[in-house]
Amino acid sequence: MTLKVNFYLKVYFRIYNEIQMIFINLLFSYSYKTYFHYMKITTIYEGILYKQKEGISNKD
């Protein structure tokens, strides 16, 4: 009885750890991508604002 419970607990924790790692990796990669996407957008936006402020035409 205790051996069976022990075995199931081991399997459960192994699966749980795997799922947790996958979840953490997904979360990290997702936040990383969105962060870089956000940075790209803000950089472009700041560039446009700077050009408008300096009075440079948007021909380039």
Secondary structure, 3 states (H helix, E strand, C coil): CHHHHHHHHHHHHHHHHHHHHHHHHHHHHHHHHHHHHHHHHHHHHHHHHHHHHHCCCCCC
